[in-house]
Amino acid sequence: MSMAPARRRPHLPPPGRPARRRGTGPPRRRAAPAFDARFWDEELGTYILALDGRKQPCRVRSSNAGHALFAGIALPERAARVAHTLLEPDSFSGWGIRTIAAGQSRYNPMSYHNGSVWPHDNALVAEGLARYGFRRQAAKVFSALFDAATYVELRRLPELFCGFPRRRGQGPTLYPVACAPQAWAATAPFALLGACLGLGFDAEAHCIRFDQPVLPRFLERLTLRSLRLGEGHLDIAFHRAGEEVGMQVLHRSGGLQAVLRSG
């Protein structure tokens, strides 16, 4: 598989410490404990969907918990349970993570928001999983969506599809009025790939980093061409041998470096 070109993507701050903006008041590190106190539900084993108008918890398992990982506001000690919950059968259909888990009061696998699978939503969740070190789980999400795409015309991921469980020999149930092509869905594979590779850009060090990369089961070899940072660019090849991923720089310009950190 070969992909080109790739643009600069900002390096995410550590989990539990969202990026801080100047002039925004108290340090953002206070937000994570406050968020956790209001949204964590020990019985559900994940973050709740929302607070209602009276600030009471809406105790619903949803893919939104994965967005807390993506944003970096989830406490690191919660991440493993959130990841586990998102990939349990009631949330993970086999084709991706449902917006609302099966068994929840509003769950309907044919609804637009209450149990369907959205590729872009799954890409955000996968980036969140990777941010907290769960790259193999992110690769599982990537593989599921890749398999779903093989049943779709032109292998083009649609806006969403229904959340029915995966069955042997059958493809996902398509949502009748889903947009295809759809911009959000079209970008999902790139986000998923970046999540699996642990891709990050360090402008100050003038290098592109790959933090404990994994390749999903459908990919043994991958080539990225014209991966750019500033005036430099790289062509890089990856190959998988079992669970290990190796990297080879095929071409470089502008003094740009590539750094791989293995597990």
C-alpha positions as CSV (number, residue, x, y, z in Angstrom):
1,M,0.0,0.0,0.0
2,S,1.4,3.4,-0.9
3,M,0.0,6.8,0.1
4,A,1.1,10.3,-0.8
5,P,1.4,13.2,0.0
6,A,0.9,13.6,3.7
7,R,0.7,17.0,5.5
8,R,1.9,18.2,8.8
9,R,-0.1,17.1,11.8
10,P,0.4,18.7,15.3
11,H,2.0,16.6,18.0
12,L,-0.5,15.9,20.7
13,P,0.3,16.6,24.3
14,P,0.4,13.8,26.9
15,P,-2.8,12.2,28.1
16,G,-4.6,14.1,30.8
17,R,-2.9,17.3,29.8
18,P,-4.7,19.0,27.0
19,A,-3.0,21.7,25.0
20,R,-2.9,25.0,26.8
21,R,-3.8,28.2,25.2
22,R,-2.6,31.6,26.3
23,G,-5.0,33.8,28.1
24,T,-7.5,31.0,28.8
25,G,-7.4,31.3,32.6
26,P,-6.5,28.4,34.9
27,P,-4.1,25.6,33.7
28,R,-5.9,23.0,31.7
29,R,-4.5,20.3,33.9
30,R,-7.3,21.1,36.3
31,A,-9.9,20.2,33.7
32,A,-9.2,16.4,33.7
33,P,-9.9,15.7,37.4
34,A,-13.0,18.0,37.3
35,F,-14.2,16.2,34.2
36,D,-13.6,12.8,35.7
37,A,-15.5,13.7,38.9
38,R,-18.6,14.7,36.9
39,F,-18.5,12.1,34.1
40,W,-16.9,8.9,35.3
41,D,-19.3,6.1,36.1
42,E,-17.7,3.2,38.0
43,E,-20.6,0.8,37.3
44,L,-20.6,1.5,33.6
45,G,-16.8,1.3,33.5
46,T,-16.6,4.3,31.3
47,Y,-17.5,8.0,30.9
48,I,-21.2,8.9,30.7
49,L,-22.8,10.4,27.7
50,A,-23.7,13.8,29.2
51,L,-25.2,15.8,32.0
52,D,-28.9,16.7,31.7
53,G,-30.4,20.1,32.2
54,R,-30.3,19.5,36.0
55,K,-26.7,18.4,35.8
56,Q,-27.6,14.9,36.5
57,P,-25.7,12.1,34.7
58,C,-27.1,10.5,31.6
59,R,-25.8,7.0,32.3
60,V,-25.4,5.8,28.7
61,R,-22.5,3.8,27.2
62,S,-21.5,5.6,24.0
63,S,-18.6,6.2,21.6
64,N,-18.4,9.7,23.1
65,A,-16.1,8.2,25.8
66,G,-13.6,7.6,23.1
67,H,-13.7,11.3,22.3
68,A,-12.5,11.9,25.9
69,L,-9.4,9.8,25.0
70,F,-9.0,11.7,21.8
71,A,-9.1,15.1,23.6
72,G,-6.7,13.9,26.3
73,I,-9.0,14.9,29.1
74,A,-9.5,11.3,30.4
75,L,-7.3,10.4,33.3
76,P,-4.6,7.9,32.4
77,E,-5.8,5.4,35.0
78,R,-9.2,5.3,33.4
79,A,-8.0,4.7,29.8
80,A,-7.7,0.9,30.0
81,R,-11.3,0.4,31.2
82,V,-12.6,2.9,28.6
83,A,-10.8,1.0,25.9
84,H,-12.1,-2.3,27.1
85,T,-15.6,-1.1,27.3
86,L,-15.5,0.4,23.8
87,L,-14.4,-2.9,22.3
88,E,-16.8,-5.1,24.2
89,P,-19.5,-6.8,21.9
90,D,-22.2,-4.4,23.0
91,S,-20.2,-1.4,21.7
92,F,-18.1,-3.0,19.0
93,S,-20.3,-4.5,16.3
94,G,-17.4,-6.2,14.4
95,W,-17.6,-3.5,11.8
96,G,-16.7,-0.7,14.1
97,I,-17.8,1.0,17.4
98,R,-21.5,1.9,17.7
99,T,-22.5,5.4,18.7
100,I,-24.7,3.9,21.4
101,A,-24.0,0.5,22.8
102,A,-26.5,-2.4,22.4
103,G,-28.7,-2.8,25.4
104,Q,-28.9,1.0,26.1
105,S,-32.5,2.4,26.4
106,R,-32.3,4.3,23.1
107,Y,-30.3,1.8,21.1
108,N,-31.5,1.2,17.6
109,P,-29.0,-0.1,15.1
110,M,-30.9,1.5,12.2
111,S,-31.1,5.0,13.8
112,Y,-28.9,7.9,12.6
113,H,-27.2,8.5,15.9
114,N,-28.3,5.9,18.4
115,G,-26.5,2.7,17.5
116,S,-25.1,3.1,14.0
117,V,-21.4,3.0,13.1
118,W,-19.8,6.2,11.8
119,P,-16.3,5.8,10.2
120,H,-15.2,9.3,11.2
121,D,-16.4,8.8,14.8
122,N,-14.4,5.5,14.9
123,A,-11.3,7.3,13.6
124,L,-11.5,9.9,16.4
125,V,-11.9,7.0,18.9
126,A,-8.9,5.2,17.4
127,E,-6.8,8.3,17.7
128,G,-7.8,8.5,21.3
129,L,-6.9,4.8,21.9
130,A,-3.5,5.4,20.3
131,R,-3.0,8.5,22.4
132,Y,-3.1,6.5,25.6
133,G,-1.0,3.7,24.1
134,F,-3.6,1.3,22.9
135,R,-2.4,1.1,19.3
136,R,-3.4,-2.6,18.8
137,Q,-7.0,-1.7,19.8
138,A,-6.8,1.2,17.3
139,A,-5.6,-1.3,14.6
140,K,-8.6,-3.6,15.4
141,V,-11.0,-0.7,14.7
142,F,-9.0,0.1,11.5
143,S,-9.3,-3.6,10.4
144,A,-13.0,-3.6,11.0
145,L,-13.7,-0.6,8.9
146,F,-11.4,-1.9,6.1
147,D,-13.4,-5.1,6.0
148,A,-16.6,-3.1,5.9
149,A,-15.3,-1.0,3.0
150,T,-14.8,-4.2,0.9
151,Y,-18.6,-4.6,0.8
152,V,-19.2,-1.0,-0.4
153,E,-19.2,0.3,-3.9
154,L,-15.7,1.5,-4.9
155,R,-14.6,0.5,-1.4
156,R,-15.6,4.0,-0.4
157,L,-16.5,4.3,3.3
158,P,-20.0,5.9,3.6
159,E,-21.1,8.5,6.1
160,L,-22.4,5.7,8.4
161,F,-23.8,2.2,8.3
162,C,-26.2,0.3,10.6
163,G,-25.0,-1.2,13.9
164,F,-26.1,-4.8,13.5
165,P,-23.6,-7.4,14.7
166,R,-21.2,-8.8,12.2
167,R,-22.2,-12.2,10.8
168,R,-20.0,-14.6,8.9
169,G,-20.3,-14.3,5.2
170,Q,-22.4,-11.1,5.3
171,G,-21.4,-7.5,5.0
172,P,-22.6,-4.6,7.1
173,T,-26.2,-3.4,6.7
174,L,-25.9,-0.1,4.8
175,Y,-27.8,2.9,6.0
176,P,-30.3,3.8,3.1
177,V,-29.6,7.5,2.9
178,A,-26.0,7.7,4.0
179,C,-23.9,10.1,1.9
180,A,-21.2,8.5,-0.2
181,P,-18.8,10.1,-0.9
182,Q,-18.7,12.0,2.4
183,A,-15.9,14.2,3.5
184,W,-15.7,13.0,7.1
185,A,-15.7,9.4,6.1
186,A,-13.1,10.0,3.3
187,T,-10.5,11.3,5.9
188,A,-11.1,8.4,8.3
189,P,-8.5,6.0,6.8
190,F,-5.8,8.7,7.1
191,A,-6.6,9.3,10.8
192,L,-6.7,5.6,11.5
193,L,-3.4,5.1,9.8
194,G,-1.8,7.9,11.7
195,A,-3.1,6.5,15.0
196,C,-1.7,3.0,14.3
197,L,1.7,4.4,13.3
198,G,1.9,6.8,16.3
199,L,2.6,9.5,13.8
200,G,3.8,12.9,15.2
201,F,5.6,15.9,13.9
202,D,8.3,17.7,15.9
203,A,9.0,21.0,14.1
204,E,11.6,22.2,16.6
205,A,13.7,19.0,16.2
206,H,12.9,18.9,12.5
207,C,11.8,15.3,12.7
208,I,8.8,13.0,12.1
209,R,8.2,10.5,14.9
210,F,6.6,7.1,14.9
211,D,5.8,6.0,18.4
212,Q,5.5,2.2,18.8
213,P,3.9,1.7,15.4
214,V,1.6,-1.2,14.6
215,L,0.1,-2.3,11.3
216,P,-3.4,-3.7,11.1
217,R,-3.8,-7.3,10.1
218,F,-4.6,-6.5,6.5
219,L,-1.4,-4.6,6.0
220,E,2.0,-6.2,5.9
221,R,3.8,-3.5,3.9
222,L,3.2,0.2,3.7
223,T,5.0,3.1,1.9
224,L,4.4,6.8,2.7
225,R,5.7,9.2,0.1
226,S,6.3,12.9,0.4
227,L,5.7,13.0,4.1
228,R,6.5,16.7,4.7
229,L,7.6,19.0,7.5
230,G,8.7,22.5,6.6
231,E,10.9,22.4,3.5
232,G,11.9,18.7,4.0
233,H,10.2,15.5,3.0
234,L,10.6,11.8,3.5
235,D,9.6,8.6,1.7
236,I,9.3,5.8,4.3
237,A,8.5,2.1,4.0
238,F,7.2,0.0,6.8
239,H,7.0,-3.8,7.0
240,R,5.4,-6.1,9.6
241,A,7.0,-9.3,10.8
242,G,4.6,-10.9,13.3
243,E,3.9,-8.2,15.8
244,E,6.9,-6.1,15.1
245,V,7.1,-3.2,12.6
246,G,10.3,-2.1,10.9
247,M,10.9,1.1,9.1
248,Q,13.2,2.1,6.2
249,V,13.8,5.6,5.0
250,L,13.7,5.4,1.2
251,H,14.4,9.1,0.4
252,R,14.9,12.3,2.4
253,S,15.4,16.0,1.7
254,G,15.9,19.2,3.6
255,G,17.6,17.4,6.5
256,L,14.4,16.0,7.8
257,Q,14.8,13.0,10.2
258,A,12.6,10.0,11.0
259,V,12.6,8.6,14.5
260,L,11.0,5.3,15.4
261,R,10.4,4.3,19.0
262,S,9.7,0.6,19.5
263,G,7.8,-0.9,22.4
